[in-house]
């Protein structure tokens, strides 16, 4: 099994365990029938988050900022705000999920990291992603939990680093306790309104991809 397929299987297993619906490799609605349609790696749904609709996930094997940039570009240029096969509402909430980060780093928030470059690179990319309403989560392949946050016992998809108010919690116990659905909806819609004014071709170079 390829690394990305292995990551997908582990993330899917975890989500199903916590009562999420999961669809794999879902083509964009207007691409059905194409030889190579645009496909979402995962679309996920939970009854608690029903008002957000389906949530999209783009999976990447981490090897530096370039992979995060690629995933981010795919989401905002091909996926975000589009309809997908058998999904009756556009998918606005999107996240990049990576397998691991270097050294001892998980979310880079309060965790010691020996690589100043990776710390700076990933922080910068995550900040820009958040401006477009795209979130982030790290899956440590040595840890059976998905997205274990350094400062919390609950796993979550983060829009803004270190702020649980802008997170989609994955475990039902935490959903009730910490989640603010309307705040997240307002955040995502607000960030996507101006994205068409940005030249997407210039996003990669601003992250310094040549250093990867």
N, C-alpha and C positions, 0 to 999 in steps of 0.2 A: 504494500500500500504506500502511495506517495505521501510525503510529509503533510501536505495540505489536506489530503483526504483523511489522514489519520487525525489531524486537528479537528476537522469537521465532525468526524465520528465521535470524538470525545466531547465536544461542545454539545452535540445533539443528545448524547446519552445523558449528560448533566441536566439539560433543559427539560427533557422528557421526565426525568426523575422529579422535577419540581413543577410538573403539570403544565408545561408550555406545549402548545401545538407547534410543530416544526415542519416546514416544507423545504426541500432541497432543490437547488438548481432550477429555480423558477424563471422561465423566460418573461421578458417584458412583453406586455400584451400586444403591442404593435409590431413585435418581432417574431411572433409565432409563425412558423412555416419557413423562416429563414434558414439557410444552411448553417450559419453560425450566429444564432440570436444572442442578444445581451441577456445574461442570466444572473440572478441574485444567488450567491452561495447559499444563504439561508434566509428564509422569512419566518419570523416567529410571532406567536400571539398568545396572550394570556387573558383570561376573563377579567382580571383586576384592571388591566391596562386596555380594556376594550375600546375606550374612547380615543385612544391613540391609533387604533387600527393595527395593522401588521407592522412589525419592526424589521428592518433589513440589516443583515450582517455580511460584511465583506471580510473574508479570512485571508491572512497573509502569514507566511513564515518569515520571521524577522531576520534581516541581515543588515540593518541600518536604516537611515531616514528615507532612502529611496523607495523602499517597499511601502512605507506608510504614505508617502507622497503619491505613489501609483494608485493605491487603494482609495485615497481621498479624491483624486482626479476622476477615477471611475465612478464613484458615488455621485459627485455633483454634476458630472457631464452626461451620465447615462442612466442613473437610477433614481435619484432623489426626486420625489414629486410625480413619479410616473406610475401607471397602472401595470400590474403583473397578472399573468394568466390565472383566472379563477379567483382573483382578488378584486372586490367591487369598489374599493376606494384606493386613491393614490397612496403610495408609501412614502411618508415624509421623514420618519425617524430612522436614522442610519448610524451604524457603528462599524469601526474597523476593529477586528479582534486578531491579535497576534499571538503566536505560540509562547514566546518568552522574550525577555529583555536581558541584556548582558549583565554579567557579574551577579550581584545580589539584588538587583533592581526588579521590582514588580510594577509599581505605578510611578516611581520616581518622586514620590511625595514623602519626604521624611526618611527615606531609605538610603543608606550609604551606597555610593556608587563610585567605583574607581575610574570611570571613564567620563571625563569632563565633556568630551565631544558628543558621546551618545546622550548624556544628560541634556545638554544644550539643544541638540538636534531634535530629540523626541519632544521636549518641552515646547520648542518653537512650533513644530508641526501640529501638536495637539492644540495649541493656542489658536492657530489659524483654522484648524478643523472646526473648533467650537464656534468661531465667528460665522461659519456656514451651517451651524446646527448639526454637525457630524461629531459623534462621540467616539470613545475609545475604551478598550478593555484588553488586558493581558492575561493570557492563559499560560501558566507555567507548566511545562510538560513533565516536570518532576513532582508536581503537586496535584493530587486528585481533585482539587477544587478549581472551579473556573473563576478567574478574576479576583483572587483573594487580595483584598485591600489591606495595606499595612496598618491602618488606623481603625479598622472595623472588622467585626466577625462575619459580616454579611457580604455576599458577592453582588456586584452591581456593574451596570454599564454606565460609564461616566461621560457626561457632556463637559463639565467644568472640573478641572483638577481640584481635589480636596474639598468639594462642596456637595454634600449629599442631597441638597435641595434640587440639584440638577442631575439626578441619577435615576436610572431605572433599575430597581432592585429585582433580583432574580428569584429570591426565596420568599415564599408567601408570608412568613412571619414578619419580615422586614418591610414588605409592601405596605401593609396596614400601618406600620409604626412610623415610617420615614417618608413615604412618597407624597409628592405634590403634583398630581396629574395636570392640573390647569397651568401651573407654573411651567412645566415642561412643554406643553402644547404651545403656549405663548412664546417660549424661548425658540423653539424650532421654527415656527411660522415666521417670527420676526427676523431670524437669521437668513431665511431663504428668500425673502422678498427682494434683496438687492444683489443676489448672487449673479444675475445675468449681466450686471454691469462690469464684472471682472473678466479679464482676458485669461482664460484657464491655461493657455499655453505658457503663461509667465509664472504660474504657480510653482512648478518644479524648480526652476533656477533660483527662486527666492529662498528655497530651503537649502541650497548648497549641495545639490545631488552629486556634483562632481567629486565630493569628498568621500563618497561611499565606496 
